[in-house]
Amino acid sequence: MSKQKNPWKKALARIVWLAPTLGVATAAVLLILFSIADPSQGQTISDTQSDSPRRDGASQQTVLQTALFALGEVGLSTLGVSATELLGVGPQLSLQSSGDDGMLIVDDDGLDCPNFQYMTIQAAVNDAMPGDKIKVCPGTYMEQVTIPATGKDGLTLFAEAAFQAVIKAPIVMSDVKAIVRVNGAQNVTIRHFTITGPGVGGCDSIRYGVRVDNGGSALITDNHITEIHDTPFSGCQNGHGVNVGRNVDDTTGTATIVHNLIDKYQKGGVFVDNAGSSAEVAYNEVVGAGPTPIIAQNGIAVGRGAQGDIHHNKVSQNVYTGGGFVATGILPFRNPVARVHHNDVFLNDVGIAPFIVAAGTAEVSYNNSRNNLRDGIHAYFPASGNLIAYNKAFQNGMLDCVDDNGSGANNWVKDLGRTENLPGLCKQAGPQ
């Protein structure tokens, strides 16, 4: 598609042209909406453009110092997530069953498992019966693995040695450009793999590390999902570590995503999308690319009517330096039914960012949102009727607690922070 024929770029240009009239803050919010709304899989959108308006700086924000908690008003130990609650974050090693009875065994070269039956994972999946276990021996499996709906419910795919069975994106990927896809099968387990890109080529060469769609359900646990990006790393809106459902494709999925390391992704770590989709995302470590002018990343995003229970994750290093857009650690957007709690969110642009959550459907509670470059917790317009409670937001670069929607729009309850844009959002524990 030529630049002149791209309606999304025309919309961006209009926002840029109107920026002096709209004001910087309003234009920035529109740009965030624009970046989420673009349905393109294979286009470089405007977060790479140098003429995007700059995000509002500290001098353009209202910075208020918060009041103190009254003595005995709240026990500070109940605020935020404790370090002990995050001990299980990241991949966890565990012993596999030593017995091979009833298993389908895969070995890419026959050297690690002499009793192997298959040299590719897909061949084993094709022969598997419901409830079968597929053991994958150490090696590199350059293939896309699809688990279809018919006759594949209850499959367990596991690496014999944790992270030593590598499922790698092939040179040419077929739609939907996922390395592993649970395509309608129920109760599938995927554990202890390294699932890795990158895509071989530019924009839209790879979309997902793992995707659950067409009503499928999966437990995705104890994996390292990495390098899900184009080559070179691009500003295109593809490249999610894990995807559950997708509004643009009119598809849904259900997943439990626990104890994974998800890093080096292009657009996002975990993306749960579309009404009818749901996921528990817990005890994962999600690490963005760090400061980059290429793309505004989101560590964990749940949106457009999807349900999400997002808890006990460590989410960091989602930072966009290109101007105009904001990268986020955790992003509930467009009226999800989401509970975001007991997460440690740090070194992002914005830690936790409820955005277009106007139905009171989001709860943000007991999180630590610290040392982010911009804001700790930022409720973007329009967001109203949501509970933001018992969080710790501290040492953030601009503001700890931000609500763009006016006093009382959202219910802030006993949150800890030193700075805010409206009085009464947060309080602090002691004198500065």
C-alpha positions in Angstrom: 0.0 0.0 0.0 1.4 3.4 -0.9 1.8 6.1 1.6 -0.8 8.2 -0.1 -3.4 5.4 0.1 -2.9 4.5 3.8 -5.9 5.9 5.8 -4.1 5.4 9.1 -1.2 7.6 8.0 -3.7 10.2 6.8 -5.3 10.1 10.2 -2.0 10.6 11.9 -1.2 13.5 9.6 -4.4 15.2 10.6 -3.7 14.7 14.3 -0.3 16.2 13.8 -1.8 19.1 11.9 -4.4 19.7 14.6 -1.9 19.4 17.5 -1.6 23.1 18.2 -5.4 23.4 18.4 -6.0 20.2 20.4 -3.2 20.7 22.8 -0.2 18.4 23.4 -1.9 16.2 26.0 -5.1 15.6 23.8 -3.0 14.9 20.7 -0.8 12.4 22.6 -3.9 10.5 23.8 -5.3 10.4 20.2 -1.9 9.1 19.1 -2.1 6.3 21.7 -5.6 5.5 20.4 -4.3 5.5 16.9 -1.5 3.1 17.7 -3.9 0.6 19.3 -6.6 1.0 16.6 -4.4 0.3 13.5 -5.5 -3.2 12.4 -2.6 -3.6 9.9 -0.5 -6.7 10.2 2.1 -5.6 7.7 2.4 -1.8 7.7 4.9 0.4 9.5 2.7 2.8 11.3 3.4 6.3 12.6 5.3 5.5 15.8 8.4 5.6 13.6 7.8 9.0 12.2 10.0 11.9 13.3 7.2 14.5 12.9 4.9 13.0 15.6 4.2 15.5 18.4 6.4 15.0 21.5 4.8 13.6 24.6 3.9 16.2 27.2 6.9 17.0 29.4 7.1 17.5 33.2 6.7 21.3 32.8 3.3 20.7 31.1 1.9 18.5 33.8 0.3 19.5 37.1 2.6 18.1 39.7 1.1 18.0 43.2 2.7 16.6 46.3 0.5 14.1 48.0 -0.6 14.3 51.6 0.5 11.9 54.4 -1.5 8.8 55.5 -2.9 9.5 58.9 -1.4 7.4 61.7 -3.2 4.0 61.7 -5.2 4.9 58.6 -3.7 1.9 56.7 -1.0 -0.6 57.3 1.7 0.1 54.8 2.7 -3.5 54.7 -0.6 -4.3 52.9 0.2 -1.9 50.0 1.7 -3.4 46.9 3.2 -6.8 46.2 5.8 -8.2 48.5 9.1 -9.6 47.3 8.3 -13.1 48.6 5.2 -13.2 46.4 7.4 -12.9 43.3 9.8 -15.7 44.1 8.1 -18.0 41.5 8.4 -15.5 38.6 10.1 -16.9 35.5 10.6 -20.4 34.2 10.6 -23.1 36.8 12.5 -26.4 36.5 10.8 -29.6 37.4 11.4 -33.3 36.8 9.6 -34.9 34.0 8.1 -38.4 34.1 10.8 -41.0 33.5 8.5 -43.4 31.9 7.8 -43.3 28.2 4.9 -45.7 28.0 2.1 -44.2 25.9 4.2 -41.3 24.8 5.0 -40.1 21.4 8.7 -39.3 21.3 10.3 -36.7 19.0 14.0 -36.3 18.3 15.4 -34.2 15.4 18.5 -36.3 14.9 17.9 -39.5 16.9 21.0 -38.9 19.0 19.3 -37.9 22.3 16.4 -40.4 22.3 17.2 -43.6 20.5 13.7 -44.8 21.0 12.3 -41.8 19.0 9.4 -42.2 16.6 9.2 -38.8 14.9 11.7 -36.2 13.7 9.3 -33.3 13.8 6.8 -32.2 16.4 4.1 -31.7 13.8 4.3 -35.3 12.7 3.8 -36.4 16.3 0.8 -34.0 16.7 -0.7 -35.4 13.5 -0.6 -39.0 14.8 -1.6 -38.1 18.4 -4.9 -39.2 20.0 -6.8 -37.0 22.5 -4.9 -36.9 25.8 -1.6 -38.1 24.5 1.8 -36.9 25.7 4.4 -35.8 23.2 8.0 -35.8 24.6 10.4 -33.6 22.6 14.1 -34.4 23.0 16.9 -31.8 22.9 17.4 -30.2 19.5 16.3 -27.4 17.2 13.0 -27.9 15.4 12.6 -25.4 12.6 8.8 -25.7 12.0 5.4 -24.2 12.8 3.4 -26.5 15.0 -0.4 -26.4 14.7 -2.7 -28.3 17.1 -6.2 -28.4 15.4 -9.6 -28.8 17.0 -10.4 -32.3 15.7 -9.1 -35.2 17.8 -6.4 -33.3 19.6 -8.0 -32.2 22.9 -5.9 -32.7 26.0 -2.5 -33.1 24.3 0.6 -32.3 26.4 3.7 -31.2 24.5 6.8 -31.0 26.7 10.5 -30.7 26.4 12.5 -33.6 27.9 15.1 -31.2 29.2 13.9 -27.7 30.1 14.5 -25.1 27.3 16.7 -27.5 25.3 14.0 -28.4 22.8 14.0 -25.3 20.6 11.0 -24.6 18.3 12.3 -22.1 15.9 10.5 -20.0 13.3 11.1 -21.4 9.7 12.5 -19.1 7.0 9.0 -18.7 5.4 6.0 -18.7 7.8 2.5 -19.6 6.7 -0.6 -17.7 8.1 -1.3 -16.9 10.9 2.5 -16.7 11.3 2.6 -18.3 14.7 5.4 -20.6 15.7 3.0 -22.7 17.9 -0.8 -22.4 17.3 -3.6 -24.0 19.3 -6.2 -23.8 16.6 -9.4 -24.8 18.4 -8.1 -27.7 20.4 -9.1 -27.8 24.1 -6.9 -28.2 27.2 -3.6 -28.3 25.4 -0.4 -28.0 27.6 2.9 -26.5 26.2 5.8 -26.6 28.7 9.5 -26.2 29.0 10.3 -25.2 25.4 12.4 -22.4 24.0 10.1 -20.9 21.3 12.0 -18.4 19.2 12.1 -16.2 16.2 13.2 -14.0 14.7 11.2 -13.7 11.5 13.4 -13.8 8.5 12.5 -10.6 6.7 11.0 -7.2 7.2 7.5 -6.1 8.2 5.1 -8.9 9.1 7.6 -11.7 8.8 6.4 -13.2 12.1 3.4 -12.4 14.3 3.3 -14.7 17.4 5.4 -17.0 19.4 2.3 -18.9 20.7 -1.3 -18.1 19.5 -4.5 -19.6 20.9 -7.5 -19.0 18.7 -10.8 -20.4 17.2 -12.1 -21.2 20.7 -9.0 -23.2 21.7 -7.7 -23.4 25.2 -4.1 -24.0 26.5 -1.8 -24.0 29.5 1.4 -22.3 28.5 3.9 -22.8 31.2 7.6 -22.7 32.0 8.7 -21.7 28.5 11.2 -19.1 27.2 9.5 -17.3 24.4 11.9 -14.9 22.7 13.0 -13.0 19.6 9.4 -12.6 18.2 10.3 -9.8 15.9 11.1 -8.9 12.3 14.6 -8.8 10.9 15.6 -6.1 11.3 13.6 -5.2 14.4 10.8 -3.0 12.9 8.0 -0.5 13.8 5.3 -2.8 12.4 2.6 -3.8 14.8 3.3 -7.5 14.7 5.5 -9.5 17.0 3.7 -10.7 20.2 5.2 -13.4 22.5 1.8 -14.9 23.3 -1.6 -14.0 21.7 -5.0 -15.2 23.0 -7.9 -14.3 20.6 -7.9 -11.3 18.2 -10.6 -8.8 17.5 -9.5 -8.0 14.0 -9.6 -11.7 13.1 -12.9 -12.3 14.9 -11.4 -15.1 16.9 -11.3 -16.0 20.6 -9.2 -18.1 22.9 -8.6 -19.1 26.5 -5.3 -19.6 28.2 -3.4 -19.9 31.4 0.0 -18.3 30.9 2.3 -18.9 33.9 6.0 -19.1 34.8 7.3 -18.1 31.4 10.1 -15.8 30.5 8.9 -13.6 27.5 11.5 -11.2 26.1 12.9 -9.6 23.0 9.4 -9.2 21.4 8.6 -6.5 18.9 5.1 -5.2 19.8 4.2 -7.0 23.0 4.8 -9.8 25.5 1.2 -11.0 26.1 -1.8 -9.8 24.2 -5.3 -11.0 25.2 -7.9 -9.6 22.8 -11.6 -9.7 21.9 -14.8 -10.3 23.8 -15.1 -14.0 24.6 -11.3 -14.4 25.1 -9.9 -14.8 28.6 -6.6 -15.5 30.2 -4.9 -15.8 33.6 -1.4 -14.3 33.2 0.6 -14.9 36.3 4.2 -15.4 37.6 5.8 -14.5 34.3 8.8 -12.3 33.6 8.1 -10.0 30.7 11.0 -7.9 29.4 10.8 -5.4 26.6 13.5 -4.2 24.3 14.5 -1.2 26.5 14.7 2.3 25.2 13.9 2.2 21.4 12.8 4.8 18.9 11.4 2.0 16.7 8.0 1.0 18.3 5.9 1.6 21.4 5.8 -1.7 23.2 3.3 -3.1 25.7 4.4 -5.8 28.2 0.9 -7.2 28.9 -2.2 -6.0 27.2 -5.8 -7.1 27.6 -8.6 -5.4 25.7 -11.7 -5.0 23.6 -14.0 -6.9 26.0 -11.5 -9.7 26.8 -11.2 -11.0 30.4 -7.9 -11.0 32.1 -6.5 -11.9 35.6 -3.1 -10.3 35.5 -1.1 -11.0 38.7 2.3 -11.6 40.2 4.2 -10.7 37.0 7.5 -8.8 36.7 7.2 -6.4 33.7 10.0 -4.1 32.7 11.8 -2.2 29.9 9.0 -1.2 27.6 10.3 2.3 26.7 9.6 4.3 23.5 11.9 7.2 22.7 10.5 8.2 19.4 8.0 10.8 20.7 4.2 10.9 20.5 3.4 7.5 21.8 3.8 5.9 25.2 5.1 2.4 25.9 3.4 0.6 28.9 4.1 -2.2 31.3 0.5 -3.3 31.7 -2.2 -1.9 29.5 -6.0 -2.7 30.1 -7.6 -1.0 27.1 -11.1 -0.6 25.5 -13.3 -1.9 28.3 -11.8 -5.3 29.2 -13.0 -7.2 32.3 -9.6 -7.1 33.9 -8.1 -7.4 37.3 -4.4 -6.3 37.5 -3.0 -7.1 40.9 0.2 -8.0 42.8 2.5 -7.1 39.9 6.0 -5.5 40.0 6.2 -3.0 37.1 9.3 -1.0 36.6 11.6 0.7 34.1 8.8 1.3 31.5 7.5 4.6 30.1 4.2 4.2 32.1 3.8 1.3 34.6 0.1 0.6 34.5 -2.1 2.5 32.1 -5.9 1.9 32.1 -7.0 3.4 28.7 -10.5 3.7 27.4 -11.8 1.8 30.3 -15.1 3.6 30.8 -17.4 1.0 32.1 -15.9 0.4 35.6 -14.6 -3.0 34.5 -11.0 -2.7 35.5 -9.4 -3.2 39.0 -5.8 -2.2 39.6 -4.7 -3.2 43.0 -1.7 -4.2 45.2 0.8 -3.5 42.5 4.3 -2.0 42.8 4.7 0.5 39.9 8.2 2.0 40.5 11.1 3.6 38.7 9.2 4.1 35.5 10.5 6.9 33.2 7.2 8.7 33.1 4.2 7.8 35.4 3.5 5.0 37.8 -0.2 4.5 37.4 -1.9 6.7 34.7 -5.7 6.5 34.0 -6.0 7.8 30.5 -9.1 9.5 29.1 -11.7 8.2 29.0 -11.5 5.9 32.0 -14.1 6.0 34.8 -15.6 4.0 37.5 -12.6 1.8 38.0 -11.0 0.7 41.3 -7.4 1.7 41.8 -6.5 0.6 45.3 -3.6 -0.3 47.6 -0.9 0.2 45.0 2.6 1.5 45.6 3.7 4.0 43.0 7.1 5.5 43.8 10.3 7.0 42.3 8.6 7.5 38.9 10.2 10.0 36.5 7.2 12.4 36.2 4.2 11.5 38.4 3.3 8.5 40.6 -0.5 8.8 40.3 -2.3 10.4 37.3 -6.0 10.6 36.4 -6.9 12.5 33.2 -10.6 12.1 33.9 -11.2 14.6 36.7 -11.6 14.1 40.5 -13.8 11.2 41.4 -14.0 9.7 37.9 -12.1 6.6 39.2 -12.1 5.2 42.7 -8.5 5.6 44.1 -8.4 3.9 47.5 -5.3 4.2 49.8 -2.7 4.2 47.1 0.9 5.1 48.1 2.7 7.8 46.1 4.5 11.1 46.4 3.2 13.0 43.4 -0.1 13.3 41.6 -1.9 15.5 39.1 -5.1 15.8 41.1 -5.5 16.1 44.9 -6.5 12.9 46.7 -5.3 10.2 44.3 -2.4 9.0 46.5 -0.9 9.6 49.9 2.6 9.2 51.2 4.0 7.4 54.1 6.2 10.0 55.5 7.8 13.4 55.0 9.9 14.0 51.8 
